[in-house]
Amino acid sequence: MDKDRVIGSAKVAKGKVKEAAGKVLGDAKLQAKGKADRIEGKVQNAIGGVKDALRRD
């Protein structure tokens, strides 16, 4: 498993927490940052998946 997949998954989790906290606190900026972290994590996780696939071939 590529390190990008691990880091990406951690960013997705962190983003979900930030987004939920933003909703609870009514903080739109925190909620937006959480959503951005989630998206960034998904992209990084996908990059790691591509790297893993290339290594298998």
mmCIF file as gemmi writes it, N, C-alpha and C atoms, coordinates in Angstrom:
data_model
loop_
_atom_site.group_PDB
_atom_site.id
_atom_site.type_symbol
_atom_site.label_atom_id
_atom_site.label_alt_id
_atom_site.label_comp_id
_atom_site.label_asym_id
_atom_site.label_entity_id
_atom_site.label_seq_id
_atom_site.pdbx_PDB_ins_code
_atom_site.Cartn_x
_atom_site.Cartn_y
_atom_site.Cartn_z
_atom_site.occupancy
_atom_site.B_iso_or_equiv
_atom_site.pdbx_formal_charge
_atom_site.auth_seq_id
_atom_site.auth_asym_id
_atom_site.pdbx_PDB_model_num
ATOM 1 N N . MET Axp A 1 ? 0.849 -1.174 0 1 0 ? 1 A 1
ATOM 2 C CA . MET Axp A 1 ? 0 0 0 1 0 ? 1 A 1
ATOM 3 C C . MET Axp A 1 ? 0.896 1.238 0 1 0 ? 1 A 1
ATOM 4 N N . ASP Axp A 2 ? 0.601 2.137 -0.878 1 0 ? 2 A 1
ATOM 5 C CA . ASP Axp A 2 ? 1.382 3.357 -1.03 1 0 ? 2 A 1
ATOM 6 C C . ASP Axp A 2 ? 1.104 4.321 0.124 1 0 ? 2 A 1
ATOM 7 N N . LYS Axp A 3 ? 2.128 5.071 0.502 1 0 ? 3 A 1
ATOM 8 C CA . LYS Axp A 3 ? 1.967 6.014 1.615 1 0 ? 3 A 1
ATOM 9 C C . LYS Axp A 3 ? 0.938 7.101 1.289 1 0 ? 3 A 1
ATOM 10 N N . ASP Axp A 4 ? 0.758 7.424 0.01 1 0 ? 4 A 1
ATOM 11 C CA . ASP Axp A 4 ? -0.247 8.412 -0.374 1 0 ? 4 A 1
ATOM 12 C C . ASP Axp A 4 ? -1.653 7.94 -0.009 1 0 ? 4 A 1
ATOM 13 N N . ARG Axp A 5 ? -1.886 6.649 -0.08 1 0 ? 5 A 1
ATOM 14 C CA . ARG Axp A 5 ? -3.213 6.115 0.276 1 0 ? 5 A 1
ATOM 15 C C . ARG Axp A 5 ? -3.46 6.278 1.771 1 0 ? 5 A 1
ATOM 16 N N . VAL Axp A 6 ? -2.437 6.039 2.576 1 0 ? 6 A 1
ATOM 17 C CA . VAL Axp A 6 ? -2.57 6.167 4.026 1 0 ? 6 A 1
ATOM 18 C C . VAL Axp A 6 ? -2.8 7.629 4.408 1 0 ? 6 A 1
ATOM 19 N N . ILE Axp A 7 ? -1.977 8.512 3.855 1 0 ? 7 A 1
ATOM 20 C CA . ILE Axp A 7 ? -2.1 9.944 4.154 1 0 ? 7 A 1
ATOM 21 C C . ILE Axp A 7 ? -3.443 10.471 3.65 1 0 ? 7 A 1
ATOM 22 N N . GLY Axp A 8 ? -3.848 10.03 2.477 1 0 ? 8 A 1
ATOM 23 C CA . GLY Axp A 8 ? -5.129 10.459 1.917 1 0 ? 8 A 1
ATOM 24 C C . GLY Axp A 8 ? -6.301 10.035 2.782 1 0 ? 8 A 1
ATOM 25 N N . SER Axp A 9 ? -6.263 8.822 3.278 1 0 ? 9 A 1
ATOM 26 C CA . SER Axp A 9 ? -7.333 8.335 4.146 1 0 ? 9 A 1
ATOM 27 C C . SER Axp A 9 ? -7.388 9.136 5.446 1 0 ? 9 A 1
ATOM 28 N N . ALA Axp A 10 ? -6.218 9.482 5.974 1 0 ? 10 A 1
ATOM 29 C CA . ALA Axp A 10 ? -6.171 10.292 7.198 1 0 ? 10 A 1
ATOM 30 C C . ALA Axp A 10 ? -6.761 11.684 6.95 1 0 ? 10 A 1
ATOM 31 N N . LYS Axp A 11 ? -6.47 12.261 5.788 1 0 ? 11 A 1
ATOM 32 C CA . LYS Axp A 11 ? -7.019 13.586 5.461 1 0 ? 11 A 1
ATOM 33 C C . LYS Axp A 11 ? -8.531 13.538 5.304 1 0 ? 11 A 1
ATOM 34 N N . VAL Axp A 12 ? -9.025 12.455 4.737 1 0 ? 12 A 1
ATOM 35 C CA . VAL Axp A 12 ? -10.479 12.303 4.588 1 0 ? 12 A 1
ATOM 36 C C . VAL Axp A 12 ? -11.132 12.262 5.971 1 0 ? 12 A 1
ATOM 37 N N . ALA Axp A 13 ? -10.536 11.487 6.882 1 0 ? 13 A 1
ATOM 38 C CA . ALA Axp A 13 ? -11.086 11.394 8.236 1 0 ? 13 A 1
ATOM 39 C C . ALA Axp A 13 ? -11.032 12.745 8.945 1 0 ? 13 A 1
ATOM 40 N N . LYS Axp A 14 ? -9.899 13.43 8.815 1 0 ? 14 A 1
ATOM 41 C CA . LYS Axp A 14 ? -9.743 14.747 9.449 1 0 ? 14 A 1
ATOM 42 C C . LYS Axp A 14 ? -10.766 15.727 8.874 1 0 ? 14 A 1
ATOM 43 N N . GLY Axp A 15 ? -10.979 15.652 7.583 1 0 ? 15 A 1
ATOM 44 C CA . GLY Axp A 15 ? -11.939 16.532 6.932 1 0 ? 15 A 1
ATOM 45 C C . GLY Axp A 15 ? -13.357 16.29 7.408 1 0 ? 15 A 1
ATOM 46 N N . LYS Axp A 16 ? -13.7 15.017 7.597 1 0 ? 16 A 1
ATOM 47 C CA . LYS Axp A 16 ? -15.04 14.686 8.087 1 0 ? 16 A 1
ATOM 48 C C . LYS Axp A 16 ? -15.255 15.257 9.483 1 0 ? 16 A 1
ATOM 49 N N . VAL Axp A 17 ? -14.229 15.161 10.329 1 0 ? 17 A 1
ATOM 50 C CA . VAL Axp A 17 ? -14.337 15.69 11.688 1 0 ? 17 A 1
ATOM 51 C C . VAL Axp A 17 ? -14.503 17.207 11.654 1 0 ? 17 A 1
ATOM 52 N N . LYS Axp A 18 ? -13.685 17.872 10.85 1 0 ? 18 A 1
ATOM 53 C CA . LYS Axp A 18 ? -13.779 19.334 10.743 1 0 ? 18 A 1
ATOM 54 C C . LYS Axp A 18 ? -15.147 19.759 10.214 1 0 ? 18 A 1
ATOM 55 N N . GLU Axp A 19 ? -15.615 19.049 9.211 1 0 ? 19 A 1
ATOM 56 C CA . GLU Axp A 19 ? -16.899 19.393 8.607 1 0 ? 19 A 1
ATOM 57 C C . GLU Axp A 19 ? -18.04 19.219 9.613 1 0 ? 19 A 1
ATOM 58 N N . ALA Axp A 20 ? -18.002 18.128 10.372 1 0 ? 20 A 1
ATOM 59 C CA . ALA Axp A 20 ? -19.03 17.893 11.383 1 0 ? 20 A 1
ATOM 60 C C . ALA Axp A 20 ? -18.966 18.949 12.492 1 0 ? 20 A 1
ATOM 61 N N . ALA Axp A 21 ? -17.747 19.292 12.905 1 0 ? 21 A 1
ATOM 62 C CA . ALA Axp A 21 ? -17.586 20.319 13.936 1 0 ? 21 A 1
ATOM 63 C C . ALA Axp A 21 ? -18.113 21.662 13.433 1 0 ? 21 A 1
ATOM 64 N N . GLY Axp A 22 ? -17.848 21.962 12.183 1 0 ? 22 A 1
ATOM 65 C CA . GLY Axp A 22 ? -18.339 23.203 11.597 1 0 ? 22 A 1
ATOM 66 C C . GLY Axp A 22 ? -19.859 23.266 11.578 1 0 ? 22 A 1
ATOM 67 N N . LYS Axp A 23 ? -20.485 22.124 11.283 1 0 ? 23 A 1
ATOM 68 C CA . LYS Axp A 23 ? -21.955 22.076 11.279 1 0 ? 23 A 1
ATOM 69 C C . LYS Axp A 23 ? -22.508 22.289 12.683 1 0 ? 23 A 1
ATOM 70 N N . VAL Axp A 24 ? -21.907 21.608 13.661 1 0 ? 24 A 1
ATOM 71 C CA . VAL Axp A 24 ? -22.385 21.703 15.038 1 0 ? 24 A 1
ATOM 72 C C . VAL Axp A 24 ? -22.204 23.118 15.582 1 0 ? 24 A 1
ATOM 73 N N . LEU Axp A 25 ? -21.058 23.712 15.282 1 0 ? 25 A 1
ATOM 74 C CA . LEU Axp A 25 ? -20.743 25.042 15.808 1 0 ? 25 A 1
ATOM 75 C C . LEU Axp A 25 ? -21.338 26.169 14.968 1 0 ? 25 A 1
ATOM 76 N N . GLY Axp A 26 ? -21.863 25.829 13.815 1 0 ? 26 A 1
ATOM 77 C CA . GLY Axp A 26 ? -22.404 26.856 12.928 1 0 ? 26 A 1
ATOM 78 C C . GLY Axp A 26 ? -21.317 27.686 12.281 1 0 ? 26 A 1
ATOM 79 N N . ASP Axp A 27 ? -20.131 27.099 12.123 1 0 ? 27 A 1
ATOM 80 C CA . ASP Axp A 27 ? -18.974 27.78 11.553 1 0 ? 27 A 1
ATOM 81 C C . ASP Axp A 27 ? -18.808 27.354 10.092 1 0 ? 27 A 1
ATOM 82 N N . ALA Axp A 28 ? -19.263 28.184 9.185 1 0 ? 28 A 1
ATOM 83 C CA . ALA Axp A 28 ? -19.228 27.844 7.758 1 0 ? 28 A 1
ATOM 84 C C . ALA Axp A 28 ? -17.797 27.717 7.244 1 0 ? 28 A 1
ATOM 85 N N . LYS Axp A 29 ? -16.894 28.523 7.786 1 0 ? 29 A 1
ATOM 86 C CA . LYS Axp A 29 ? -15.496 28.472 7.339 1 0 ? 29 A 1
ATOM 87 C C . LYS Axp A 29 ? -14.852 27.139 7.719 1 0 ? 29 A 1
ATOM 88 N N . LEU Axp A 30 ? -15.077 26.671 8.942 1 0 ? 30 A 1
ATOM 89 C CA . LEU Axp A 30 ? -14.548 25.386 9.385 1 0 ? 30 A 1
ATOM 90 C C . LEU Axp A 30 ? -15.155 24.247 8.577 1 0 ? 30 A 1
ATOM 91 N N . GLN Axp A 31 ? -16.434 24.363 8.293 1 0 ? 31 A 1
ATOM 92 C CA . GLN Axp A 31 ? -17.116 23.352 7.495 1 0 ? 31 A 1
ATOM 93 C C . GLN Axp A 31 ? -16.519 23.291 6.085 1 0 ? 31 A 1
ATOM 94 N N . ALA Axp A 32 ? -16.239 24.439 5.504 1 0 ? 32 A 1
ATOM 95 C CA . ALA Axp A 32 ? -15.65 24.495 4.159 1 0 ? 32 A 1
ATOM 96 C C . ALA Axp A 32 ? -14.237 23.923 4.157 1 0 ? 32 A 1
ATOM 97 N N . LYS Axp A 33 ? -13.462 24.23 5.205 1 0 ? 33 A 1
ATOM 98 C CA . LYS Axp A 33 ? -12.108 23.671 5.305 1 0 ? 33 A 1
ATOM 99 C C . LYS Axp A 33 ? -12.157 22.153 5.411 1 0 ? 33 A 1
ATOM 100 N N . GLY Axp A 34 ? -13.132 21.653 6.159 1 0 ? 34 A 1
ATOM 101 C CA . GLY Axp A 34 ? -13.289 20.206 6.29 1 0 ? 34 A 1
ATOM 102 C C . GLY Axp A 34 ? -13.62 19.554 4.965 1 0 ? 34 A 1
ATOM 103 N N . LYS Axp A 35 ? -14.492 20.186 4.21 1 0 ? 35 A 1
ATOM 104 C CA . LYS Axp A 35 ? -14.857 19.646 2.898 1 0 ? 35 A 1
ATOM 105 C C . LYS Axp A 35 ? -13.646 19.654 1.964 1 0 ? 35 A 1
ATOM 106 N N . ALA Axp A 36 ? -12.852 20.725 2.026 1 0 ? 36 A 1
ATOM 107 C CA . ALA Axp A 36 ? -11.645 20.814 1.197 1 0 ? 36 A 1
ATOM 108 C C . ALA Axp A 36 ? -10.644 19.721 1.584 1 0 ? 36 A 1
ATOM 109 N N . ASP Axp A 37 ? -10.474 19.492 2.889 1 0 ? 37 A 1
ATOM 110 C CA . ASP Axp A 37 ? -9.567 18.43 3.35 1 0 ? 37 A 1
ATOM 111 C C . ASP Axp A 37 ? -10.039 17.067 2.869 1 0 ? 37 A 1
ATOM 112 N N . ARG Axp A 38 ? -11.355 16.851 2.912 1 0 ? 38 A 1
ATOM 113 C CA . ARG Axp A 38 ? -11.921 15.585 2.466 1 0 ? 38 A 1
ATOM 114 C C . ARG Axp A 38 ? -11.643 15.348 0.989 1 0 ? 38 A 1
ATOM 115 N N . ILE Axp A 39 ? -11.845 16.376 0.182 1 0 ? 39 A 1
ATOM 116 C CA . ILE Axp A 39 ? -11.61 16.26 -1.258 1 0 ? 39 A 1
ATOM 117 C C . ILE Axp A 39 ? -10.127 16.032 -1.544 1 0 ? 39 A 1
ATOM 118 N N . GLU Axp A 40 ? -9.274 16.788 -0.856 1 0 ? 40 A 1
ATOM 119 C CA . GLU Axp A 40 ? -7.826 16.626 -1.032 1 0 ? 40 A 1
ATOM 120 C C . GLU Axp A 40 ? -7.403 15.199 -0.667 1 0 ? 40 A 1
ATOM 121 N N . GLY Axp A 41 ? -7.955 14.681 0.401 1 0 ? 41 A 1
ATOM 122 C CA . GLY Axp A 41 ? -7.637 13.316 0.819 1 0 ? 41 A 1
ATOM 123 C C . GLY Axp A 41 ? -8.076 12.283 -0.199 1 0 ? 41 A 1
ATOM 124 N N . LYS Axp A 42 ? -9.256 12.481 -0.783 1 0 ? 42 A 1
ATOM 125 C CA . LYS Axp A 42 ? -9.741 11.547 -1.797 1 0 ? 42 A 1
ATOM 126 C C . LYS Axp A 42 ? -8.834 11.543 -3.026 1 0 ? 42 A 1
ATOM 127 N N . VAL Axp A 43 ? -8.375 12.733 -3.415 1 0 ? 43 A 1
ATOM 128 C CA . VAL Axp A 43 ? -7.473 12.832 -4.571 1 0 ? 43 A 1
ATOM 129 C C . VAL Axp A 43 ? -6.157 12.133 -4.266 1 0 ? 43 A 1
ATOM 130 N N . GLN Axp A 44 ? -5.607 12.395 -3.083 1 0 ? 44 A 1
ATOM 131 C CA . GLN Axp A 44 ? -4.332 11.782 -2.715 1 0 ? 44 A 1
ATOM 132 C C . GLN Axp A 44 ? -4.474 10.262 -2.61 1 0 ? 44 A 1
ATOM 133 N N . ASN Axp A 45 ? -5.6 9.803 -2.097 1 0 ? 45 A 1
ATOM 134 C CA . ASN Axp A 45 ? -5.856 8.371 -2.011 1 0 ? 45 A 1
ATOM 135 C C . ASN Axp A 45 ? -5.925 7.756 -3.409 1 0 ? 45 A 1
ATOM 136 N N . ALA Axp A 46 ? -6.541 8.458 -4.351 1 0 ? 46 A 1
ATOM 137 C CA . ALA Axp A 46 ? -6.632 7.965 -5.725 1 0 ? 46 A 1
ATOM 138 C C . ALA Axp A 46 ? -5.25 7.901 -6.377 1 0 ? 46 A 1
ATOM 139 N N . ILE Axp A 47 ? -4.421 8.895 -6.108 1 0 ? 47 A 1
ATOM 140 C CA . ILE Axp A 47 ? -3.058 8.895 -6.645 1 0 ? 47 A 1
ATOM 141 C C . ILE Axp A 47 ? -2.294 7.693 -6.112 1 0 ? 47 A 1
ATOM 142 N N . GLY Axp A 48 ? -2.454 7.42 -4.824 1 0 ? 48 A 1
ATOM 143 C CA . GLY Axp A 48 ? -1.813 6.249 -4.235 1 0 ? 48 A 1
ATOM 144 C C . GLY Axp A 48 ? -2.298 4.957 -4.869 1 0 ? 48 A 1
ATOM 145 N N . GLY Axp A 49 ? -3.588 4.901 -5.198 1 0 ? 49 A 1
ATOM 146 C CA . GLY Axp A 49 ? -4.133 3.722 -5.859 1 0 ? 49 A 1
ATOM 147 C C . GLY Axp A 49 ? -3.53 3.51 -7.239 1 0 ? 49 A 1
ATOM 148 N N . VAL Axp A 50 ? -3.326 4.604 -7.957 1 0 ? 50 A 1
ATOM 149 C CA . VAL Axp A 50 ? -2.702 4.515 -9.277 1 0 ? 50 A 1
ATOM 150 C C . VAL Axp A 50 ? -1.259 4.023 -9.138 1 0 ? 50 A 1
ATOM 151 N N . LYS Axp A 51 ? -0.55 4.552 -8.161 1 0 ? 51 A 1
ATOM 152 C CA . LYS Axp A 51 ? 0.834 4.113 -7.938 1 0 ? 51 A 1
ATOM 153 C C . LYS Axp A 51 ? 0.884 2.632 -7.602 1 0 ? 51 A 1
ATOM 154 N N . ASP Axp A 52 ? -0.047 2.178 -6.764 1 0 ? 52 A 1
ATOM 155 C CA . ASP Axp A 52 ? -0.111 0.753 -6.426 1 0 ? 52 A 1
ATOM 156 C C . ASP Axp A 52 ? -0.365 -0.091 -7.668 1 0 ? 52 A 1
ATOM 157 N N . ALA Axp A 53 ? -1.287 0.365 -8.515 1 0 ? 53 A 1
ATOM 158 C CA . ALA Axp A 53 ? -1.616 -0.388 -9.725 1 0 ? 53 A 1
ATOM 159 C C . ALA Axp A 53 ? -0.416 -0.456 -10.674 1 0 ? 53 A 1
ATOM 160 N N . LEU Axp A 54 ? 0.329 0.632 -10.763 1 0 ? 54 A 1
ATOM 161 C CA . LEU Axp A 54 ? 1.499 0.64 -11.642 1 0 ? 54 A 1
ATOM 162 C C . LEU Axp A 54 ? 2.601 -0.285 -11.126 1 0 ? 54 A 1
ATOM 163 N N . ARG Axp A 55 ? 2.711 -0.389 -9.826 1 0 ? 55 A 1
ATOM 164 C CA . ARG Axp A 55 ? 3.734 -1.278 -9.25 1 0 ? 55 A 1
ATOM 165 C C . ARG Axp A 55 ? 3.415 -2.743 -9.477 1 0 ? 55 A 1
ATOM 166 N N . ARG Axp A 56 ? 2.114 -3.087 -9.547 1 0 ? 56 A 1
ATOM 167 C CA . ARG Axp A 56 ? 1.709 -4.474 -9.748 1 0 ? 56 A 1
ATOM 168 C C . ARG Axp A 56 ? 2.016 -4.972 -11.147 1 0 ? 56 A 1
ATOM 169 N N . ASP Axp A 57 ? 2.02 -4.055 -12.105 1 0 ? 57 A 1
ATOM 170 C CA . ASP Axp A 57 ? 2.233 -4.46 -13.512 1 0 ? 57 A 1
ATOM 171 C C . ASP Axp A 57 ? 3.67 -4.708 -13.818 1 0 ? 57 A 1
